[in-house]
Amino acid sequence: MPESLGNLKTMNELTFLKDLTFAEIRDRLTGLGEPAFRAKQVIKWIYQKRVDSFDAMDNIPKTSRLRYRELFSIAKLPVAACIESRNRDAVKFAFDLGNEDGAVESVLLYDDDRRTACLSSQLGCGLGCVFCTTATLGFIRNLTQAEIIGQLIGINDYLAAHGDKLVTNLVFMGMGEALSNFDNFKRSLDIMMAEDGFNIGGRRITVSTAGVVPSIKRLMQEDLNIGLAISLNTYSNQKRNTIMPINRKHPIEELVTIACEYFNKTGRRVTFEYVVIDGENNTPQAADSLKRLLKDVTCKINLIPVNPCLSNDFGIPSDSSIDRFSNQLHERGLSVTIRKSRGRDISGACGQLGRSFHGTKAHK
C-alpha cells in the first residue's frame, strides 16, 4: 500500500528515494547486487509514471520489489487541498508537510498551451518583503528535495487525472527564496531537467530571487540554461529599502551589475520583476529613473499589479494604469511585459501564498 510522506518522517529505517540523486539511487541498488540498468527503471517509474508503490513496477522482478519495500519509500507528498480558480486559469494546491509544519502552497497556471507549475522552495520566508503574504510567516524551514519535487508530482497527477498535458514550464516563484535553499533547489532541478526525470528544458524554467547576490553568483557557476528573475519593484534604494529590507544588504546597483554578468555568462537576459503599486512606483518619475538605471542592461521588465495580501493595503493599479506605465517605459526604449494576475480569487497570485493553509490540516 502507498505510504504518506508525512508519516514517513518517523520511519527512519526507510530511505526515501526522492531525496536522493540519480547517482545515489544507482549506488544504493547496485550495492544490493542489482544490475546497473535497474536504477533507470526505478527512476522512470517514480518520476515519469509517478507511482507510489513498488508493486506497480511490473518490469522489475517481484523478489527485487519485495526487497525495495523493506528498505525504501517512494511515498507522495499528500495533497491537503486543491482549489480551482473561477476563471479556470489557475489551481492552488496545499501539500501536507506533516506534524506541526502544516502545508506548503504551490500553483498551477494555465496559459494557452503552457502548463506552468509555480513551486515553493521554503516554508515561509525571512526576507520581509512588505507586499508578500509569505513574509508574514517569517522563515520556518527549507523544503527538502523530496518536498520540492513532490509538488511537481502532485500537480502532474492533477493534470493527468483531468486528461490534460503535464507541466511544460517551471517557475520557482512560490513560497520562499529558492536560491537560499540552494543545494535542495539544485538537486531538485537536476531531476526536473533530466531526460529520465521530468525532461523539462532550461528554456522553460525560471528561478526568482529577491536579489541575494552571492547565491546568484553561485547559480552562474552551475552553467544551467535557466532564466533568472530579480525582484526590483522600484527605482531608488531609498524606496526599495522600505519595501524590500534585503536592499540594505544588496542595493540596486549590485542587482544591475549581476544582471549584466548573468547575461554575459549565460546569454540569457534577466527579467526584472516590478510589482506595481498605484501612485507609488508607476509615475513618470519612475519611468525616467528606470531608463537611467537600465538603459545599458540587456533585460526586460515584467510589470505585476500588486495583489491584495495580509501585509499591506497598497493601491491596486487598474488595467489602464498598468498600460499607461508600460507605454511610458516602451517610449523610453525599455523592453516591457505585463503579467496577467492569475489565481487572485483563490489567493494564488503573486505575493498571496502562505496563510491559507499554514498551521492547519486542510481538506479536499
C-alpha positions, 0 to 999 in steps of 0.5 A: 500500500502507498505510504504518506510522506508525512508519516514517513518522517518517523520511519527512519529505517526507510530511505526515501528515494526522492531525496536522493540523486540519480547517482545515489539511487544507482549506488544504493541498488547496485550495492544490493547486487542489482544490475546497473540498468535497474536504477533507470527503471526505478527512476522512470517509474517514480518520476515519469509514471509517478507511482507510489508503490513498488508493486506497480513496477511490473518490469522489475522482478517481484523478489527485487520489489519485495526487497525495495519495500523493506528498505525504501519509500517512494511515498507522495507528498499528500495533497491537503487541498486543491482549489480551482480558480473561477476563471479556470486559469489557475489551481492552488494546491496545499501539500501536507508537510506533516506534524506541526509544519502544516502545508506548503502552497504551490500553483498551477497556471494555465496559459494557452498551451503552457502548463506552468507549475509555480513551486515553493522552495521554503516554508515561509520566508525571512526576507520581509518583503512588505507586499508578500503574504509569505513574509508574514510567516517569517522563515520556518524551514527549507523544503527538502528535495523530496518536498520540492519535487513532490509538488511537481508530482502532485500537480502532474497527477492533477493534470493527468487525472483531468486528461490534460498535458503535464507541466511544460514550464517551471517557475520557482516563484512560490513560497520562499527564496529558492536560491537560499535553499540552494543545494535542495533547489539544485538537486531538485532541478537536476531531476526536473531537467533530466531526460529520465526525470521530468525532461523539462528544458532550461528554456522553460524554467525560471528561478526568482530571487529577491536579489541575494547576490552571492547565491546568484553568483553561485547559480552562474557557476552551475552553467544551467540554461535557466532564466533568472528573475530579480525582484526590483519593484522600484527605482531608488534604494531609498524606496526599495529599502522600505519595501524590500529590507534585503536592499540594505544588504544588496542595493540596486546597483549590485542587482544591475551589475549581476544582471549584466554578468548573468547575461554575459555568462549565460546569454540569457537576459534577466527579467526584472520583476516590478510589482506595481503599486498605484501612485507609488512606483508607476509615475513618470518619475519612475519611468525616467529613473528606470531608463537611467538605471537600465538603459545599458542592461540587456533585460526586460521588465515584467510589470505585476499589479500588486495583489491584495495580501495580509501585509499591506493595503497598497493601491491596486493599479487598474488595467489602464494604469498598468498600460499607461506605465508600460507605454511610458517605459516602451517610449523610453526604449525599455523592453516591457511585459505585463503579467496577467494576475492569475489565481487572485480569487483563490489567493494564488497570485503573486505575493498571496501564498502562505496563510491559507493553509499554514498551521492547519490540516486542510481538506479536499 
